[in-house]
Amino acid sequence: MKKYVLPIVYSLGILLIGSLLSSTLYYFNITSEKLNTIILYLVSIVAMFTGATKLGKSINQKGIITGLIYYTIFLCLMVFISLVIFKINMGFKSIIYYLVLLVFSILGGIVGKNMQEETDIG
């Protein structure tokens, strides 16, 4: 269980710190609304990639499977928060956003698995 919780904590930490930094920059009119949206998308992509990489290092499964497992856990968490707490409707933009997160989660799982194999050999 610890193998799954620690990567999610890393991702949530990155999301919280990145969102706080982006909100602060936007509040003081340093970034525009469009740039702020791009920054928030990049922060979520980095968070997903980092969490999947951490999980890929600690689990003895294929990288693609690890990325899918991590994405499924994180997707359930994000959809629950979006639909139940914030009551946001899912649209076409949301589906594309979640597909991009799926791709980066799979890539993170593959990278994490490859890093695991390098460290086990040496």
Secondary structure, 3 states (H helix, E strand, C coil): CHHHHHHHHHHHHHHHHHHHHHHHHHHCCCCCHHHHHHHHHHHHHHHHHHHHHHHHHHCCCCHHHHHHHHHHHHHHHHHHHHHHHCCCCCCHHHHHHHHHHHHHHHHHHHHHHHHHHHHHHC
